[in-house]
Amino acid sequence: MGKFVFKTAFALLPLLSGVFLPYIQFGGLGKFLNLFWGTIYGLGLFVGDSFFRVRSPYVILGAYVWPLVLSGLLFWLSGKVWQQSGPIGRFVTAALLFASLFVVITMSKSAQPPFYYWPMYYNLLSVHY
């Protein structure tokens, strides 16, 4: 695996899983929500909503800018992992990323306690818009 593919996977896969996964229908299984990445991407909306009033420009920053900034940060950090670790370190890091992509629940489960109270991106975005 090349360096660019490694870095791109670390930037795009969490973004797809944390932000866009709830919009994809998986046949009869329904829609899913990633707990790990959905919560990390949801923190931007949570901070914007907690410290500023609803529908302020800061909530817009949390909804649109935070995912892009976080993806850029993941791209940069994955480059550091590529440079400073050997093949075993890269494998372990890629395995952790791969495992984090499967920490999912169904959308119906996300509407029930305790997940209803988590600051997940999809849940917070659906409250605002």
Buried (B, 14 or more C-beta within 10 A) or exposed (E): EEEEEBBBBBBEBBBBBBBEBBEEEEEEEEBBBBBBBBBBBBBBBBBBBEEBEEEEEBBEBBBEEBBEEBBEEBBEBBBEBBEEEEEEEBEEBBEEBEEBBEBBBEBEEBEEEEBEEBBBBBBBBEEBE
